[in-house]
């Protein structure tokens, strides 16, 4: 659960006396440090004769984006004002991703730029958190070559952010707080949501799957599920605050509930969430094919609120490659699952992730992937060229694929995906769809952009007053991955 209501937070802070010892119990301990941090921020603000600004830069997945909302919520409660330009910020924090090694290089490059800014503004603080910080060699490199960084912490103790900031104010050294793993989940901390009408909701953390190409289990830790009562309570408060759509987040939502004292399946959790009055839409990601149950398919088929969209990463169409990836399903099992889903939910939109060029992948293996794409007919696919990730089992496999072969296969896959996607998406032309308006159009201020239940975008005439509302839209023209439409009165 998280607090967006400033009145609730102020009431909590009023009762805290920072002249006393910090509480031991969470989350009150962190509220103690939020209040203590306010005094430091106010003192520096007075010294500079202006407000202090913060810039939170997020790299990577929706889990990181959700974490960044928590970081910003805590910083704002301490007295910082949000600033999008890191060149003007007094506190810059990078919430890092480490799925690909290139992401690490980007962070190092941007840190070099920040160092130049900090030399002109010595009071400036720089923080680093997220998955990249869970790698010991990264922390060692930062300690040795990036001594100007003030704060380094990982994925497991993000709730301690206020406490760590106070430590930075009270210390003249680099503050490092990295945990190897944890089973701790702290509720009821401040957050600053990006959108007023929709929100991500963490239902679990960590991953137990250990796919051979993936670093996530090593940096996010083992699976731990939130208490269903805390999830329901959070969503109820979000709905009371104007949210109509939630995205349930987890590295593998299909394994939700296995470590709870009173086990609950993901399908059962969805049924409880559906009962919340005022909530219009439920989305979730990501689903691992090996754990997607018949129970979940049945719940989705009969639900009035679960969106008609399922992201089901296949990664490869070759059973041999899937085995090397440690995905624990075969091509045949995946196709059977898709058949089952489409039979139960004929209007479902299926999207996926595909990796080409995994070590040892032959042309025959690649043709198996194309075969899956043709049989499933995805609405869209996130396609990737395999990127060797140090620290994963796949990085040391023999038969690494040459960049030339990989690119050739990637181009052929992309062409196939785009051709099929255009055909699949065009079937909705002329229909009227319920659309959640999300934003004004980037290219034409007379248009707004919304998302259908099946996750497809539609652009249509409208103004900012429509943002956050559900409207009926007739789909006039299909442009491959999006539609042009008109509101139906």
N, C-alpha and C positions, 0 to 999 in steps of 0.2 A: 504494500500500500504506500501511496505517496501523497503528500500534501501540496495542493495548488492554492489553497485558501490562505491568504495572508493573515486574516483575523485569527484563524486557528493557530497559526505559527506564532503570532504575537502573544497570544494567550499563554502558550507554552513557555515562551522566552521570558515573559513577565515574572513567572514563578521561579526562575533560575537565578541563583546568587553566585556570580563568578568569583566572589571573594572567598568562597568555600572550595573544598576539594572537588574535582570532577567526579560525577557519578560513575559507577562501574557499569550499570546496566545500559544497554542500547534500547531505543535510540536517544534516550535522554542525555547520554554522554555527548553525543554529537551536537545536540541543541546547546549544551553548555559551551562547546567550542565555537559554535556559530555566534553565540552572544559575545564570547571573548574575542573572536575575530573581528566583530563589528567595531570594537574599540580601537583595534590596530588600524583597520581600514579608515575609520573616521579621523584618527590622528594623522595618518599620512595624507589624507584628503585635505585636511586643514593646512598642513605644511605646504602642499603644492598649490593650494588656493583653488581647487577644482575637484569635481567628482573623479573617482577612479573607474577605469574602464577595463572590461575583460573580453577576451576573444577565445571562444572554444572551437577548435578545429577538429572535425571528426573524419576519420578515415575508416573505410570498411563497411561492415554489414549493419543491418537494422538493430541488432543487439547493441552495437556501439553507439548508434544514433540515440537509442533509448538511454544508455548510460550517460551520454552527453547532456540529455535533458536534466538528469539528476545533478550532474556537475554544475550546470548553469543555475539550477534552482538553489543550490547551496551557496554559490558565489553571490547571487543576487540578494539572498537573505543576509549575507555578511556585509552588504553595502556596495558591491560593485554594480556598475551599469553595463549593459551589453553593448559591445562594439564589434562590428564585422571586420574591421581592418586591423590586422595584427600589428601593423606599423604604428598604430596610435594607442594600442592597448597597454595597460599597466600590468596586466596578468594575462599571459598567453598559455593555454594548455592544449596539447595535442593528445587526442584520444586515438591511439594508434592501432593499426591492423598489421598482421604479420603473415597473412595467408600466402603472399608472394614476397620473395626477397626484394623485388623492386620497390615494394611499399616501404621497406626499411631504408633503402637508399634515398627515397624521396624525403623521409623525415630528417635524415642526416643533412641533406642539402638545405632544407628549410631552416634547420637549426643554425647553420652557418650564417644565414641572413639575419636571424634573430640576434645572434651574438653581436653583429655590427650595430643593431638598434639598441641593444642593452648597454653598449659602451657609451652611448649618448644619453641614456636614461638609466643610471645605475640602480634606481629604486625598482625597476621592472622585474617581475617574477616570471619564470618560465617553468612550466610543469609538463611532465610526460606521464601518460598512463596507458592502459589498454594492453592488448595481447603481446605487442612487441616487447613490453617491459618484463614479460614473464620468461624471456630468454636470458639465461645467465651471461652469455657472451655479449649480449647487447648492453646490459647493465655495466659490465666491466669496461666496455668501450666508452660508454658515457662517462664513467668515473675517471677514466684516463684522459680522454680527449675533449670532453665537453663539460668542463668543470663549472661553467657559467650557468648550467641548468640548476634550478633550485630544488625541484621536487620530482621524485620518481616513485611511482607505485603501480601495482598491477591490476589484474581483473578481479581478484578475490576480496580486496579490501577497499573498494570504491566508496563504501559507506563511511569510511574514516576520513574522507576528504577534508572536512572542516578541521578536524584534529591535526591533520598533517599541515594544513595551511598555517595554523597557529604555531606549530613547531617551526615552520619556516620564518615566521615573523620573529620568533624568540631565539633563533639560531643563526649563526653566520656561516653555516656549512651546508653542503648539499644534503637534503633529507631523502633517504631511500627506505622504502617500506614495501618489500616484496614477500608475498607468501607463496609457498610451493603449492598449497592446496587448502581447501576449507570446506566445511559443510554448513557454514554460517550464512544465514539470510536475515538481513535487518530490514524491518518494515518501517513505514511512517516517516520517511525523510522528505524534505522539500524537492520539488521538481518544477521545471519550467517547460511546459509543452510547446512544441512548435506549432501545432494546430489546435484550435479550440473545439473542432467538431469531430476529430478522430484522434486515436491514440494507440500507441503500442503498449502492450501489457506483457511483461515477463511472466511466464508460468513455470519456467524451469531454467536452470543454468548448467553449463558443462555438457560433456559428451562422453559416451562410453564406447563409441563405435570403432575408433582407431583405423579409419580408412588409410591405406598405406601412403597416399599422396598428401594427407592433411595434417597440419600442425595444431589444429584447434584443440583436440583433447589434451595436448601437452601444455597449452597456455590458458585454457578455460577451465581445466579440471574435470573431475568426474561429475556425472549427472546428479543433480539435486533439485527436487521439485518443491515449489512453494505450496504452502497449505491452501487447499481450495477455498477455505473461508476467507483468507486474506485476499485471494484473487477476486472472489465475488464482491467483497467489501470495496476493493479498489474500483472495480468496474461500476458498481452502484454509485460511488462518489463521482466518477467521471461522467456518468450519464446525468447526474444531478447538476453537473457543471456544463452541460451542453453537448457532450460527446454522443454521436449517433453510431459511430463505427469503431470497433476495436480490432487490432491485429494482435493475436496471441503469439508470443515469441518464444522460441526454444531451438536449440541446435537440432533436436529431434523430438518434436512435439508428440509423436506417436508413442513414445516411451514414457510420457508423463505419468507420474503417480507411483511408479514402482518402488521408490524408496520411502514413501510416506508410512507413518505408523499405521494408518488405516488406508490401505491401497485403494486408489481410484483410477479408472482408466481415463484416457483422454476423451473418449466418446462420452463417458459419464459427466466429465467436467463440462463439455460443450452443452449437454442437456441442461445442466444447472445454470449456465450462463445465459442460455436462451430464455430462461424464465424472467430475466431482468426486464422490467417494464421500461419502455423508453429507448431501449437499445434496438437499433434497426438492423445493423449488419455485424457479422462476425467473420473475420478472416483469420488465417493462421499460416505459419511457416516456421520450420521446414519439416516436411514429411519424409522419413526414410522408408523406401518401398518394403523393406523386410519386416517392418513393424506396423504396416497399415492394415488394420483389422476389418473383418466383415462387420463388426459392430459399428465401427466408425463410418463405413460406407452406408449402412442402414440409417444411422443418425443424420448424415448429410442428406440422404435422399428424402427424408421426411421433414427436414428443417425448413422453417420459413425465414430464418435469419442468417444461416450460414451461406456465404457467397458461393456462387456456382463457379468456383475457380480452385484448382488444386495444383500446387507446384510439387512435382514428383520427379526429383533428379534421377536420371538413369545413368549418367556419366559415361557409359559405353554400352554398345549393343552386343558386344562379344562376351560370351560366358567365360572364355579363357582370361580376357582382360579384367573382367569383373572379379574373378577369383584373385588375380594379382593385386587388384585394388582393395581386396578384403571387404567387398560390398555385401557378401553373404546372400545373394540371390542370383539366379541365372536369367539369361535373356528370356527363356520360355516362361519362367515364373513372373517376370515383369510384365510381359505381354498378356498373360492370363489375368493378372491384377488389373491392368488397364481395361481389359474386356469386361471384367466384373464391375468396375466403376462406371463404365459407359452404359452398361445394361441397366444399372440401378439409377443413374443420373444422366439421361441422354443429352441434356443441354450443358453438361460440364465443360469447362474450359481447362485444358491440360497444358501446363508449361513445364519446362525441364532445364537441367544443366547437363552439358555434354563436354567431355574432355577429349581432344584428339591428340594423338602422338604420345600416348602413355608408353613407357619403356616396354619394348617387345611387341608393340602393336604392329601387326602385319597388314597388308592391303586387304586380305580376307577378313581380318578383324574389323577394319574400317568399313568394309562393305556390310558387315553385320549391323554396325551402327546406323548406316544409311537405311538399311532394311527396317530397323525399329522406327526411325523417323517417318518412313513412308507408311508403315502400318498404324502407328499411333496418330499421326497427323496432328502435331502439336500446334496450339495457337501461337506460341512463340518459344524460343529456346535461347538460353544464355550459353554461348559456345566459347570454349577456351582452348588455346594451345597449351599443352602440358608444360608447366613451369617447375623445374627441379627445385624442391624446397628442402634446404639443409635441415637435418634433424628428423626427417621422415624416412621410413623404410624404402620408399620408392626412389629416393635420391641416390641410393647406392646400387640400384638394380643395373644389371648389364643391359645391352641393347637399347641404349638411349637413342631416340629417333632424331635424325638430322633436322635442322631448322628448315631446309628446303622441302623435305618430304612432309614435315608437319604443316607448313604453310599451304602446300598444295591440297592436303586433305582438309584443312580448315576452310579453304576457299570453296571447295566442292560441297562440304557440309553446309556452309552458310548459304550457298545458292539454293540447295535443296530445302533447307528450313524456311527461307524467305518465300520461295515459290509456294510451298504448301501452306504457310501461314496466311499468305494473301488470299488463297482459295478458302481456307477454313473461316477466316474472319469475315469474309464478304457475305456469308450466308445470312447475316443479321440485317442486311440492307432492307429498308422498307418497314422494319418492325419498330414498335415503340418500347423503349427500355427505361427502367428506373435508373437514374443517374445521380450520384452524389457530386455536387459541384465543389471543386477543390481550390480553384485559383482562377484569376484572370489570365487570359492567354498571353504568353510571352511575346508573341509576334503581332497581335492585333487586339488593341484595348477594347474593341467592341465585342469581342468574343470571350466566353468563359470556357474552362476545361473541367470536365468531370469524368468520373470513372463508373463504368457499369459493374454489375455484380460479377461478371466474368472477367473483370480486371482490364478490359479494353477501354482506351481513352476516347472521348468524344468532345469535339469543339462545336460550340453553337452560340448564337447571339445572346448576349446577356450582360449584366453589370455586376459589380462587387456585392450588391445586396443579396445575390443568390448564393454566395459562398457559404458552404456548410449545410445547404438545403438539399433535400431529395426531390428531384423533379422528373416528370415524364418527358422523354425526348424521342422524336421520330428520327431514325437514322436515314439520312438522305443519300450520302455518298461514302463509299469505303475507299480509303487511301492506304491499303495494306495493313498497317498496324493501328490505325485510328479511323474514326468516322467524323464526318461533318453532319450536323443535325439541326433540328429546330424544336423548341419547346412546344409541347402539346398542351393546349389550355384545358 
